[in-house]
Amino acid sequence: MPCYYRPRTGRKALTAAALLIVLTSHAHAACQYAPGHSGQVSFDMDMGTLWMPRDLREGEVIASATPTLVTPTRVNCFYEAAREVRAELINTAPIALIAAPWGRNLSTQYPILQTRIPGIGVTIGLGAPYDGALVPAYNRFIADSGTLTAIPFSGGMRRDTGLTAQMEIIRPTVTLVKTGPIAPGPHTIDEELFHGILDIMGKVLDFRFKATINQAQCNLRPDAVSADPVQLGDYSVSDFPNPPGNARTVPFHIRLNDCQDDSAGSVTTVYIRLDGARGSTPVDRDLGLFSLTSNSTATGLGIQMQRADGTPMPLEREVPVKRLNIGITQLDFQARFYQTAAKVTPGLAEGALNFTVSYQ
């Protein structure tokens, strides 16, 4: 049987009307738990054990993955014409600032979140149902920023399709990025990276990320060079009638010990940089040719560095040599005297280089 309330004063009538508006708003909630579901939606992503080159440059990618994560809890969001249904995915980790430019391997310039491990950041690109700006389909949220479907995210449902946006599945693209110096590892990341607020429900989801990061590298022992100095041999002036002369190449190697890398397959390339020492300076950097030391008495000669296959080994820049081997990694080279002038005079002929090994 219907009941009616007749207000006695205008003041009470306004109070009753205001209460009616509040109740009506809650009755038309745009996001709600599906029948039989309740509690916060928690997504857990575990990338397991990862390996990265020790000397990876800032801004470059450590690892990336795009899993499909499913939870037993389901939240549905419905389109409403009267007001926009909102989703806010708020970063728990702070935004990282890095001085280095974007690395050559990073394909997307999403905001980088700083993990609790100094030097390791992460970007999170979003798929359904947060990619409405990129995929003009039914149950999608459209980002306020246009096409940037990444954490942090803010957007709304703007298409009336009658289908719901279901929150029990998320397809993120998680990319770990080097943001600065990283201390010797291993390092374990286990933290919440963002949480979600859906419409008028409040906080209903969170995203937790786990991974263990190891750095691939080797030890460089004092006896790393197979022969120090490398003996290039004795020659007569007649062996150098015209540049580059007739000197033979002499092989030698640099041995790296205790090398650590991913047992499933190396993720690291050994680089080497060669710089002149004791008065030796580059004559032709691309040819790997450098001058004799300042205490040498012979003239008209230099020394050329080569790879094991006889191609020139460039000077004064980082040059990739080979993939890292677990245990021992041997870098093979060869060197020879190289005639640099029309006339060679006899005497002591020495050359000196400093080498720097890096793992990238």
C-alpha positions in Angstrom: 0.0 0.0 0.0 1.6 3.3 -1.0 2.4 5.8 1.7 2.7 9.6 1.3 4.4 12.2 3.4 3.0 15.6 3.6 5.6 18.1 4.8 4.3 20.6 7.4 7.0 23.2 6.5 9.1 24.1 3.5 12.3 23.4 5.4 11.4 19.7 5.9 10.4 19.3 2.3 13.9 20.4 1.1 15.5 18.0 3.5 13.5 15.0 2.3 14.2 15.9 -1.4 18.0 16.1 -0.8 17.9 12.7 0.9 16.1 11.3 -2.1 18.8 12.5 -4.5 21.6 10.8 -2.6 19.7 7.4 -2.5 19.0 7.6 -6.2 22.7 8.2 -7.0 23.8 5.1 -5.1 21.1 3.0 -6.6 22.5 3.5 -10.1 26.1 2.5 -9.3 28.0 2.1 -12.6 30.6 -0.3 -11.2 29.8 -3.3 -9.0 30.9 -6.7 -8.0 29.4 -9.5 -10.0 27.0 -11.8 -8.2 28.9 -14.2 -5.9 32.1 -12.0 -6.0 33.3 -9.6 -3.4 36.6 -8.1 -2.1 39.4 -6.3 -3.7 40.8 -7.5 -7.1 44.5 -8.3 -6.6 46.7 -8.9 -9.6 50.1 -10.5 -9.0 52.8 -10.6 -11.7 56.0 -12.6 -11.1 58.7 -12.3 -13.8 60.9 -14.8 -12.0 64.7 -14.5 -12.2 66.1 -12.1 -14.8 69.6 -11.3 -16.0 70.8 -8.0 -17.2 74.2 -6.8 -18.5 76.1 -5.0 -15.7 77.0 -2.0 -17.8 73.6 -1.5 -19.5 73.1 2.2 -20.2 70.6 4.3 -18.4 67.2 4.3 -20.1 67.7 0.9 -21.7 65.4 -2.1 -21.3 66.3 -4.8 -18.7 63.4 -7.1 -19.6 59.8 -7.0 -20.8 56.7 -9.2 -20.6 53.0 -9.1 -21.5 51.1 -11.7 -19.5 47.4 -12.2 -19.2 46.5 -12.0 -15.5 43.2 -13.4 -14.1 41.7 -13.1 -10.6 38.9 -15.0 -9.0 37.2 -11.7 -8.2 35.1 -9.9 -10.8 34.0 -6.3 -11.1 31.7 -5.1 -13.8 31.4 -1.5 -15.0 28.4 -0.3 -16.9 28.1 2.7 -19.3 25.9 5.5 -18.1 24.6 8.2 -20.4 23.8 10.5 -17.5 27.4 10.7 -16.3 30.8 9.4 -17.3 31.9 6.2 -15.5 35.5 6.7 -14.3 38.6 4.5 -13.8 41.7 5.9 -12.0 44.8 3.7 -11.9 47.2 5.5 -9.6 50.9 4.7 -9.3 52.0 3.6 -5.8 55.7 3.8 -6.9 56.9 7.3 -7.6 57.7 8.5 -11.1 61.4 8.2 -11.8 63.4 10.9 -13.4 66.5 9.8 -15.4 69.1 12.1 -16.9 70.1 9.7 -19.8 68.1 9.8 -23.1 65.9 7.0 -24.0 67.8 3.8 -24.9 68.0 2.2 -28.3 65.9 -0.7 -27.1 63.0 1.2 -25.5 60.1 1.3 -28.0 57.5 3.1 -25.8 58.0 6.2 -23.9 55.6 5.6 -21.0 56.1 7.1 -17.6 58.8 5.2 -15.7 57.9 4.2 -12.1 60.8 3.9 -9.7 60.9 0.6 -7.8 62.4 0.3 -4.4 65.7 -0.9 -5.9 67.8 2.1 -6.9 68.5 2.1 -10.6 65.6 -0.1 -11.6 62.4 1.4 -12.9 59.3 0.0 -14.7 56.8 1.1 -17.3 53.3 -0.4 -17.4 51.4 -0.3 -20.6 47.7 -1.3 -20.4 45.5 -3.4 -22.5 41.8 -4.2 -22.2 39.7 -2.7 -20.7 41.8 0.5 -20.5 42.7 0.9 -24.2 39.6 2.5 -25.6 41.6 5.3 -27.3 43.5 2.7 -29.3 40.9 0.0 -29.8 37.5 1.6 -30.6 35.5 -1.3 -29.2 32.6 -1.8 -26.8 33.7 -2.3 -23.1 36.7 0.0 -22.9 37.8 3.0 -20.9 39.2 5.9 -23.0 42.2 7.6 -21.6 42.0 11.3 -20.8 45.4 11.7 -22.3 44.4 10.4 -25.7 46.4 7.4 -26.6 48.6 7.0 -23.6 47.2 3.8 -22.0 49.8 3.4 -19.3 50.2 3.8 -15.5 49.2 6.3 -14.2 45.9 6.1 -16.0 42.8 8.2 -15.9 39.8 7.7 -18.2 36.1 7.0 -18.7 33.6 4.9 -20.6 32.2 7.0 -23.4 30.4 4.4 -25.7 27.0 3.0 -25.0 27.1 -0.7 -26.1 25.2 -2.4 -23.3 28.3 -4.6 -22.5 30.3 -4.3 -19.4 34.0 -3.6 -18.8 35.2 -6.6 -16.8 37.9 -6.0 -14.3 39.0 -9.6 -13.5 41.4 -9.7 -16.4 44.3 -7.3 -17.1 46.9 -7.6 -19.9 49.8 -5.2 -19.0 53.1 -4.8 -20.8 55.6 -4.5 -18.0 59.0 -3.3 -19.0 61.9 -3.0 -16.6 64.3 0.0 -17.3 67.6 1.0 -15.9 67.3 4.4 -14.4 70.7 4.8 -12.7 73.6 3.0 -11.1 72.7 -0.4 -9.7 74.6 -1.9 -6.8 76.0 -5.4 -7.0 73.1 -7.9 -6.9 71.0 -10.0 -6.9 68.1 -7.6 -6.2 64.5 -8.7 -5.4 61.6 -6.6 -6.3 58.3 -7.4 -4.4 56.0 -4.4 -4.2 52.7 -2.9 -5.2 53.1 -0.6 -8.2 49.6 0.8 -8.7 46.1 0.5 -7.3 42.7 1.2 -9.0 39.7 3.3 -8.1 36.6 2.6 -10.1 33.7 5.0 -10.2 32.0 5.4 -6.8 33.3 2.0 -5.4 36.6 3.5 -4.2 39.7 1.4 -4.2 38.9 -2.0 -5.7 42.1 -3.3 -7.3 45.9 -3.4 -6.8 48.8 -4.7 -8.9 51.8 -6.3 -7.3 55.0 -7.1 -9.1 57.8 -9.5 -8.3 61.2 -10.2 -9.9 64.8 -11.0 -9.0 67.5 -9.2 -11.0 71.0 -10.5 -11.5 73.8 -8.7 -13.3 75.9 -10.5 -15.9 79.6 -9.8 -15.6 83.1 -11.4 -15.2 86.2 -10.9 -13.1 89.3 -9.5 -14.6 92.5 -11.0 -13.1 95.9 -9.4 -13.2 97.1 -12.1 -15.6 94.2 -11.6 -18.0 96.4 -10.9 -21.0 98.0 -14.1 -22.4 101.3 -12.3 -23.0 102.2 -9.0 -21.6 103.9 -7.6 -23.4 102.9 -9.2 -26.7 106.1 -10.0 -28.6 105.7 -8.9 -32.2 109.1 -10.1 -33.3 112.4 -8.8 -34.7 112.6 -7.5 -38.3 115.1 -5.8 -40.6 114.5 -2.6 -42.5 114.1 -4.6 -45.7 110.9 -6.1 -44.3 109.2 -2.7 -44.8 109.7 -1.7 -48.4 106.3 0.0 -48.7 103.3 0.6 -46.3 101.9 -1.5 -44.7 105.0 -3.6 -44.7 105.4 -7.4 -44.4 105.2 -8.0 -40.7 103.3 -11.1 -39.6 100.3 -11.0 -37.2 100.8 -12.3 -33.6 97.8 -13.8 -31.8 97.0 -13.1 -28.2 93.9 -13.2 -25.9 92.3 -11.5 -22.9 90.7 -14.0 -20.5 87.7 -13.1 -18.4 87.1 -15.4 -15.4 84.1 -16.3 -13.2 81.6 -15.0 -15.7 78.0 -15.1 -14.6 75.0 -14.9 -17.0 71.6 -16.5 -17.7 72.1 -20.3 -18.0 69.2 -20.4 -20.5 71.1 -18.2 -22.9 73.5 -15.2 -22.6 71.8 -11.8 -22.4 75.2 -10.0 -22.4 77.7 -8.9 -25.0 81.3 -8.2 -24.0 82.6 -4.8 -25.2 86.2 -3.6 -25.1 87.6 -0.1 -25.5 91.3 0.5 -26.4 93.1 3.7 -25.6 96.7 4.7 -26.1 99.2 4.7 -23.2 102.8 5.7 -22.6 102.8 8.0 -25.5 101.1 5.8 -28.0 98.3 7.7 -29.8 95.8 6.8 -32.6 97.1 7.1 -36.1 93.9 5.8 -37.7 91.2 4.9 -35.2 89.0 2.9 -37.7 92.1 0.9 -38.9 93.1 0.1 -35.3 96.5 1.7 -35.9 98.4 3.5 -33.2 101.9 5.1 -32.8 104.9 3.8 -31.0 105.5 4.7 -27.3 107.6 7.8 -26.5 110.6 5.8 -25.5 110.8 4.0 -28.9 113.7 4.8 -31.2 112.5 3.2 -34.4 110.7 5.5 -36.9 108.2 4.9 -39.7 106.2 2.3 -37.9 103.0 1.9 -35.9 101.1 -1.1 -34.5 97.8 -2.4 -35.8 95.2 -4.1 -33.6 93.0 -6.7 -35.2 90.2 -9.1 -34.3 90.9 -12.8 -34.5 89.5 -12.9 -38.1 92.0 -10.2 -39.2 89.6 -7.3 -39.4 90.7 -4.0 -37.8 89.9 -3.4 -34.1 88.8 0.2 -33.8 90.3 2.4 -31.1 88.9 4.9 -28.6 85.3 3.6 -28.6 83.4 0.7 -27.1 83.4 -2.2 -29.6 81.3 -5.4 -29.2 83.5 -8.5 -29.2 81.4 -11.6 -28.3 78.6 -12.9 -26.2 79.4 -13.7 -22.6 80.2 -17.4 -21.8 79.4 -18.7 -18.3 82.7 -19.4 -16.5 85.5 -18.3 -18.8 85.1 -15.9 -21.7 88.2 -15.5 -24.0 88.6 -12.5 -26.2 90.9 -13.3 -29.2 92.9 -10.6 -31.0 96.1 -10.2 -33.0 98.6 -7.4 -33.6 101.3 -6.6 -36.1 103.8 -3.9 -37.0 102.4 -1.5 -39.6 104.6 0.6 -41.9 103.4 4.3 -41.7 106.1 6.1 -43.7 108.0 5.5 -46.9 111.2 4.9 -44.9 111.7 2.9 -41.8 114.7 3.4 -39.5 115.9 0.7 -37.1 115.6 0.9 -33.3 113.3 -0.1 -30.4 109.7 -0.3 -31.4 107.1 -0.6 -28.7 103.4 0.3 -28.4 101.1 0.4 -25.4 97.3 0.3 -25.0 94.9 0.4 -22.0 91.8 -1.7 -22.4 88.5 -1.4 -20.6 86.0 -4.2 -20.6 82.2 -3.6 -20.2 79.1 -5.8 -20.3 76.1 -4.5 -22.3 
